[in-house]
Amino acid sequence: MRNLTMRVHGRTLVDGVDFSVEPGERLCLLGASGSGKSLTARAVVGQSLPGMTLSGQVLVDGCDVAGRPPSRRPANARVAMVFQDSASALHPLITIGSQIGTTLRRHGVPAATVRSGVDDLLASVGLDTPGMASRVPSQLSGGQRQRVCIALALASRPGVLVADEPTTALDVVAQATVLEVLRQQVGAGTALVFITHDLAVATSLCERAVVLASGQVVEEGPLPELLWQAKHPYTQELSAAAYAQTLPSDQTLPSDQTLPSDQTQPSSQPLPTDQTLRADRAAWAR
Ligand SMILES: Nc1ncnc2c1ncn2[C@@H]1O[C@H](COP(=O)(O)OP(=O)(O)OP(=O)(O)O)[C@@H](O)[C@H]1O
């Protein structure tokens, strides 16, 4: 993404965003609510908004697809998206096998191999129970539906897979399964752009993060190092909050404390020294 700027009715919501993701890499977009993560994701996928103007470049395999909907993009510049709400991302009345099959056909898979292609994709996301392809979305759990969405996204063999908080609505067990599917399936040339507020998810899945604030990239770097060497106040806050959650309940961080550089001693309970805190945080981040 080069200097991507998005304005809606004259208001700048994404402001000169610049980042890149390599084939096989898992990149996380972090940022507070309203920082522009979803709009940035929309630009990658080519979804427009009423009243939106866009400038800058979205380069997929060297091809600028900024402002071009998926149907007007060349085959080597395919991007697919997985949304938070799997229920509304799938057609409620069509079997999941048929939905995946349609996507395969649309992307040039010969009719004779569509059936096995559907079975392979469902198996790749751990849904190889007999009869699974004939179910409609309401006959699946939330986690299973999200895995169908991933299979559907992979059916178009995307160069980039954008996942916008795909695990937020799931319980921890379903979350872990979906993350494992993404970890295994994104590779072989696909780049993942994963949007989340959840640091544990980000550090367990992604190798690098880009932090957005007010529509701008404020920090980027490898995970988990970015979190314990955070420079921007938002990243520091996020890191400190997540770290505080790992402390015993009687050992919370003082309100005036910003990690990692300016620890102060709380009045009641002594905190670890700067050195041990850093070591703890490094261990926590790992
Ligand atoms: N359709 C729209 N019209 C006008 N403004 C919008 C529209 N969609 C989003 N915005 C504004 O753009 C900014 C960025 O929104 P965006 O949805 O990208 O945030 P986000 O970082 O994804 O937040 P969250 O984590 O809460 O989903 C916000 O100020 C939001 O109010």
The ligand as a Gaussian input file, in Angstrom:
#p B3LYP/6-31G(d) Opt

LIG

0 1
 N      -19.390000       4.610000       5.791000
 C      -18.747000       5.536000       6.490000
 N      -19.052000       6.841000       6.344000
 C      -18.419000       7.784000       7.065000
 N      -17.438000       7.519000       7.969000
 C      -17.100000       6.237000       8.150000
 C      -17.721000       5.179000       7.437000
 N      -17.159000       4.004000       7.848000
 C      -16.250000       4.323000       8.775000
 N      -16.213000       5.658000       8.959000
 C      -15.347000       6.379000       9.898000
 O      -13.997000       6.108000       9.543000
 C      -13.173000       5.974000      10.692000
 C      -12.439000       4.642000      10.628000
 O      -13.412000       3.586000      10.666000
 P      -12.990000       2.056000      10.620000
 O      -14.254000       1.268000      10.506000
 O      -11.969000       1.838000       9.573000
 O      -12.347000       1.884000      12.058000
 P      -11.721000       0.568000      12.729000
 O      -10.323000       0.902000      13.103000
 O      -11.914000      -0.598000      11.838000
 O      -12.623000       0.458000      14.028000
 P      -13.198000      -0.873000      14.764000
 O      -12.014000      -1.536000      15.367000
 O      -14.115000      -0.299000      15.793000
 O      -13.899000      -1.693000      13.736000
 C      -14.089000       6.113000      11.900000
 O      -13.978000       7.442000      12.353000
 C      -15.475000       5.871000      11.327000
 O      -16.444000       6.606000      12.027000

